[in-house]
Amino acid sequence: MSVKHNDSPKTFGEKIAEMSTTKKIVLSVLAILIVFVPLGLLDSADAYGEWDPSWYKEHLGFVPQGLVEWGNKFQFPHLLPDYGIPGANEVLGYYVSAIVGVVLLFAVYFILAKIISNKNSSK
């Protein structure tokens, strides 16, 4: 017979049971989206909006002026270039990229939520 102490850590199932329905739905949708990430590998076309100036020249006949002026001013280092890990399986790279993206977005969300709640509590 096992005895559970009040100070013992909660199991994963107990933590899930305590979550609100909204939180469960959000996490379920995120998990499903992450699972379907590699579907993009089945399409031979580029990801929407990830075109270089030559794509516009070929498809539109010109390169939009804003892209000419601003296109190279916002270049950032890539955590995972081409959504992958150099030398690793392409599907694995997509999954890692999706998970890293979700973690970064959640981190930004929680930081902003903390800042906003601190401002509201100081009033």
N, C-alpha and C positions, 0 to 999 in steps of 0.2 A: 504494500500500500504506500503510495507516495503522498507526501504532505506538501502542499504549496504554501510557501511563506509569503506574506504580504509584500516583502521587499524583493522577491525574486523577479527577474525580468519577465516581461510578458512574451508569450509566444507570438509568432507571426500571425497565426489564426486569431488570437485574441486582439491583436492590434487592428486587423482587418475588421473584426466584428464591432469594434468601437468607432470605426470611421463613419462619417456621415454618408448618406446615400449620394449626395452630390460629389463628394471626394472619390467615392468608389467608381462613379460613372466617369469622371474626368480621368482617373488613372487607367480605367479599362479602355477608354477611347485612345489614350496615348499609347498603351501597350499594343493595341490593334494597329495603329498607324505605324509604329516602329516595326512590327512584324511585316507589314506590307511595303516597307521602304524599298526592298530590292526589285519591286515591280518596275521601277524606273529603268532598270537594266534591260528589260525586254524591248523597250522602245529605242529605235536607232536615232531618233531626233534629239537635239539638245534640250536641256531643261529650260523651261519657260523663263525668259528674261536674262539668260546667261549667254547672250550673243556678243561677239566682238564686232567692231565696225565693219569688217568684211561681210558679215551676214547681212547687215542692213544694206550695204552697197549692192549685194547680189539680189536681195528680195525686194527692196524698195527703189533701187536705182540711185540712191543717195544716202549719205550718212547724216542723221539729224544734227543740226547745229549745236544743240545742247550737249550731245554726246561728244562732239568734236572738242568743245570748250571744256567740259567737265569730266569727261571719261577717264582721263588719267590722273585726275587730282585726288581721287578717292581710292587709292590702291592700298590694301591692307595685307599684312602677312597672313597666310592661310594656315590654320591649325592642321587641317587635313586636305591637302590639295587634291582636287578632283574627287572629293568625297572618299578618299581611300588612304590606306597605309602603304607606302612604297614597299613593294616586294611581297605584300600579303594578298590573299584571295580578295577579289573585287567585291563579292557579296559581304564578306566579313568587314571590309572597309566601309561599306554602306551602313551596316548595322552600327559599327563603332561611331561613325559620323552622326547617325541619327540619335544615338544615346548621348553623345557629347553635346549635341545641339539642344536636346531636351534638358539636360542637366544645366547647361549655361543659361537657358531661358528661365528655368525655375530659380536659379541663383539670382538673376537680375530681378525677377518678380519678388522674391523674398526680401532682397535688399531694399527695393522700392517700397514694399509694404511696411518694412521696419521703419524706414525714414518717415513715411506718411503717418504711421501710428505714433511715432515719437513726437512729431509735430502736433498731432491732435491731442496727445496726452499732456503736452506742456501748456496748452491753452487754458 
